[in-house]
Amino acid sequence: MQDFNLPIKQTDVLVMGAGGAGMRAAIAAAEKGARVVIAAKDLFGHSGCTPVAKGGYGGMRGPGDDWKLHFEDTVRGGGGINNQKLVEVMAKQARERLLELEEWGAAFDRDKDGSIYLRKFGGHSAPRSCISGDVTGREMIWALKRKCWGNKLIEVADETYISQLLVNDGKITGAVGVQLQTGEIVAYECPVVILANGGSGRLWPITFATKGKCGDGLRLAYEAGAELVDMEFFQIHPTGWKWTPAVIGRVISEGVRADGGQLLNKNMERFMWKYDPDRLELACRDYVSRCIYKEVKEGRGTEHGGVWLSITHLSPEHIERKLAAFMATGMVAGLDVRKQAIEIFPEHHYQNGGVKIDEYARTTVRGLYAAGEAAGGVHGGNRLGTNSLADLLVFGKISGEDGAEYAKNVERSKIIKDQLEDEVKAIRSPLGTDSGVSPYALSKKLHDVMWEEMHIERSEKGLNRCLEITAEVVEQFKNISIPGTSLYLNDAWTTAMEVRSRMIVGEIMTRASLYRTESRAALFRSDYPHVNRKEWDKNVIVKKENGQMKIETTPVIVTIWPTEKIDLPKFPVPGEEHEPGARVFCEIEEGEY
Ligand SMILES: Cc1cc2nc3c(=O)[nH]c(=O)nc-3n(C[C@H](O)[C@H](O)[C@H](O)COP(=O)(O)OP(=O)(O)OC[C@H]3O[C@@H](n4cnc5c(N)ncnc54)[C@H](O)[C@@H]3O)c2cc1C
C-alpha cells in the first residue's frame, strides 16, 4: 500500500482531458514554452466526445456570411443569456482555428471549385459547418494528436483519473489522481490546471456521451471555490435512436436533418410545419426536442414512444456517401435507412452551462482555467450544432496560452500536505470492504432519478424528489464498498469516483433548475411553462461558500446586443395551442461594436 509520501511530479501546466479542448490547450501552452502534462481517463486519441463528433465544425463563412451573423445566431439560440464577450471571441476566431488545423493535416470536404464545402445547421442562418464526411471529430483529433506527439514539452498521461484539485489561498497548487494502468496514486505540483474534461452526459442513463464524462471537472472546480454558470441548462438532442434495442441511445447527427431528414408523427404528418414553418427540422435543438416531446405526449407518437425520422426521399448514393455512419448504425439496428423511416426520441447530449470563464478562459480561481464543454457561458441556455467544435479549439488555444504565461510569472506555492493526505484517504477509503453499498447500486439510483425528473420536462415536485434521492445517495456513499485493495484497472473504484462527482453535479444542476422559475432554451419547467424575460434575463451562478452551496443571479454580460432586444422563439407547450411567432433579427451596424 502506497503511503502519503508519494512522488510529486513537477510541471507548469496540467491539462485535465485529452479531447479537442485539452489537446489544443496543451499545444498552445507548450508552444509558449511551458512543460505540460495532459491527463485523460481513457486512451489518448480515443478519448472523450471529440473523436465521435460527426455533424461539423461551425465557423467558416460563405458569401454574405460574417462573424456578426454567427454571433447573432449563437446568442438567439442560447436564449439570450450567453456571455457575449465569449461569443464574440468564438465567432471571430473559429475560422482561423480551422484553417490552422488544415495546415496540421486535417482534411475537410471540398466543393468542386476547391473551396471548403459548407452545410447549414439548426439555428444557423447561413451554411457555415465544415465536415470531414461524417467523421469530422476524428479527423480533428488525428491532426491534434500528431501535433501533441511532435512536441517534447508535452507528456501524455493517459488512463489517469484526476480526482481532486489542490488549492492554497485561492490559488492552484496542483492536483491528485490515479494512474489506472498501474494503480498508483499520482500528485502533480503545478500553478496551472486547465479543465478540459468535457461535460456531464453520464449523469443520464441514455446518452451517447463517452463513458468518462460524468462532470468530474465541474465537481473539482466547485470544490476549489470556482463559480459555475447556467448549470440548469443541458442539451437534449432531438434525435436519439429509440428503436431497435441494439442501438437505443446512439445519437443521430444533425447532419441527417441538415441534408433533408424529415420528422413525422404517427399520422405521417411533418409536424415541424406547425411549429416553425421557416426552419422546420433545422430549428434550434431545444425547440425541436420540445416539439417531438409535445407530439408524443399528446398521443401522436410511434409504437415505441418516439416519432419517425425519414430520409427515404434522398438518393441512395447521397446517403451512402454523406451519411455513411448513420446508415451503418441502421444496419446494426437491422434497418435500412435508405428504404425505411426509423423511430427516434430526444436524449441527453451536451452540457450547456459549466465552469464560469472570462475571455481568457480564466475561472474565478487563480491558475484554474476551463475550455470546451467543461466551460460555461459561450452557449448560454442552448448550444447550436457545430458550435462546440469551434468553441473548443478557440478557447483551448486561449487557455493554453494564457495559462503558460501565468505559470511563467506567478510566484508558485507548494502543495499543502494535509490536503494531499485527505485526498489519498478519499481515494483509498472505499477499497477492501465488502459489507457496504455497491457503487453500481448508487450509480443506478442516480441514473433513474435523473432520467425521471431531470430531463425534457421538469417541475418543482420532481426536482425536489431528485434532491431527496441525491441526498440519500450522498448519505449512502459514506458506506460505499469495493472488494479488493488494488486501484489497478478497478472498474468498481472508477464507478465510485464517478458517483462522487455525479451526486454533487446532479445536485448543483437540480438546484439551479429549481431556482430558475421559467422555461427558456433547453430548460422546460411544466409548472412555469413560459419564458419570463422580466425576471430571468439573467445568469444563475452556483458556488461553494463556507461549505454551503450558494446560488445567486448575475446580469448577463452584454457587449453588442442588449438583452431586451433579443427576440426569443415561443416554445410549444404540451396541452396548449401553438402559434408560430414571427422572428425579429438583431441588426448590428458596422462600427457599432
Ligand atoms: C455523438 C456526438 C456527436 C457530436 N457531434 C458534434 C458535432 O458535429 N459538432 C459539434 O460542434 N459538437 C458535436 N458534439 C459535441 C462535441 O463533440 C463535444 O461537446 C466536444 O467534443 C467536447 O470536447 P471537449 O474537448 O470539451 O471534451 P471531450 O472531447 O469530451 O474530452 C473530455 C476529456 O476529459 C477526460 N476526462 C474526463 N474526466 C476526467 C478525469 N477525472 N480525469 C482525467 N481526464 C478526464 C476524458 O477522458 C476526455 O479525454 C457531439 C457529441 C457527441 C456525443
The ligand as an ORCA input file, in Angstrom:
! r2SCAN-3c Opt
* xyz 0 1
  C     -22.117     11.595    -30.862
  C     -21.749     13.032    -30.714
  C     -21.677     13.810    -31.855
  C     -21.330     15.158    -31.754
  N     -21.233     15.904    -32.889
  C     -20.843     17.197    -32.806
  C     -20.647     17.976    -33.987
  O     -20.796     17.503    -35.097
  N     -20.279     19.275    -33.845
  C     -20.081     19.854    -32.627
  O     -19.745     21.041    -32.577
  N     -20.251     19.120    -31.490
  C     -20.598     17.819    -31.554
  N     -20.746     17.081    -30.409
  C     -20.357     17.682    -29.136
  C     -18.834     17.701    -29.068
  O     -18.299     16.540    -29.637
  C     -18.330     17.806    -27.630
  O     -19.032     18.786    -26.965
  C     -16.860     18.160    -27.630
  O     -16.138     17.247    -28.400
  C     -16.319     18.239    -26.231
  O     -14.932     18.395    -26.338
  P     -14.032     18.586    -25.067
  O     -12.634     18.633    -25.551
  O     -14.540     19.701    -24.251
  O     -14.268     17.253    -24.231
  P     -14.142     15.737    -24.730
  O     -13.718     15.610    -26.138
  O     -15.393     15.042    -24.341
  O     -12.942     15.195    -23.833
  C     -13.071     15.082    -22.445
  C     -11.762     14.537    -21.899
  O     -11.740     14.655    -20.497
  C     -11.243     13.452    -19.934
  N     -11.668     13.366    -18.551
  C     -12.913     13.469    -18.029
  N     -12.858     13.347    -16.693
  C     -11.551     13.185    -16.380
  C     -10.846     12.985    -15.162
  N     -11.484     12.933    -13.995
  N      -9.506     12.845    -15.218
  C      -8.842     12.867    -16.389
  N      -9.460     13.046    -17.559
  C     -10.790     13.204    -17.549
  C     -11.777     12.382    -20.868
  O     -11.042     11.205    -20.705
  C     -11.517     13.076    -22.208
  O     -10.165     12.924    -22.543
  C     -21.088     15.733    -30.491
  C     -21.171     14.944    -29.341
  C     -21.491     13.606    -29.447
  C     -21.567     12.779    -28.203
*
